[in-house]
């Protein structure tokens, strides 16, 4: 059957007070933190396919999201980039929808409307956008997480888990409208964005993954995998070893640590964190410019 632009598998599952988790690739999925976290949730809840866009070419530019050619049993297959949705169940808890969103290049309003029609059809009670972005933070501290919630009760829980309220103003994705539309029928909203060290830029940043898993675990009592924690620890040790051999980067990390510590204590002290030196700021801006060109 069709719901908006989505082709939905039948029969439709009956979901118990479902919550939705969404990632948005590539806009806020640095280090694949959102992708890996969503895969963890899907594995834990034994998620199954539910829906995908019937004609993804209506929304995506395939010169920017490239179709992939792969071999399977000696035969060539083409995988077309798409937005797809799965559903899973937690024993004794909420059921879930998991949304693998791609940033649309065109007809964004229709794309958003189609996603929200899926959420409304299944009576979503909570919509949670998870992801990650690069920032001026050190790898030697627990990753900062910014975000918030439309619910005062959830805000308090997130603050207890170390999530700081986002004060960002500026360009956003059209997919932000999904959470606003979900609020229209009374669904709670949560946003969790992990801040990753800009100077590392790992393909798979498990330090960020574990931090996001810890917060979700505090809300849903889903255990954080030991494998994730071990991989995060190995990454931290490897980065520390590399930094120790580079005095310039070591000095930058020390300033980032100072700024981080002041930012964390700022909530209680209500004072501005110390500014980075002009040389460090210029160095980090140059790293950001190089990253955006790639």
WOGI-V861546 format. One record per backbone hydrogen bond with DSSP energy under -1.0 kcal/mol. CO is the residue of the C=O (numbers start at 0). NH is the residue of the N-H. If there is no record, write none. Layout:
BEGIN
co-><CO	CO>
nh-><NH	NH>
END
This chain:
BEGIN
co-><0	2	4	5	6	15	17	18	19	20	21	22	23	24	27	28	29	30	31	32	33	34	35	36	37	38	39	40	41	44	47	49	50	51	54	55	55	58	58	60	60	67	69	71	74	76	78	82	83	84	84	85	86	87	89	94	95	96	97	98	98	99	100	106	107	108	109	110	111	112	113	114	115	116	117	118	119	124	125	126	127	128	130	131	132	134	134	143	144	145	146	147	150	151	152	153	154	155	156	157	158	163	172	173	174	175	176	177	178	181	181	182	187	188	189	190	191	192	193	195	196	196	203	204	205	206	207	208	209	210	211	212	213	215	216	224	225	226	227	228	229	230	231	232	233	234	235	236	237	238	239	242	245	246	247	248	249	250	251	252	253	254	255	256	257	258	259	260	261	264	265	276	277	278	279	280	281	282	283	284	285	286	287	288	289>
nh-><7	5	53	2	51	94	124	96	127	98	129	100	27	102	131	31	32	204	35	36	37	38	39	40	41	42	43	44	46	88	86	8	84	6	57	58	59	104	105	63	64	78	76	74	71	69	67	52	99	49	50	97	47	95	92	18	87	20	85	22	100	83	24	110	111	112	113	114	115	116	117	118	119	120	121	123	122	187	19	189	21	191	193	29	195	136	197	194	163	192	165	190	154	155	156	157	158	159	160	162	161	146	175	176	177	179	180	181	182	184	186	185	126	149	128	147	130	145	132	134	199	200	205	208	209	210	211	212	213	214	215	216	217	219	220	228	229	230	231	232	233	234	235	236	237	238	239	240	241	242	243	245	249	250	251	252	253	254	255	256	257	258	259	260	261	262	263	264	265	268	269	280	281	282	283	284	285	286	287	288	289	290	291	292	293>
END
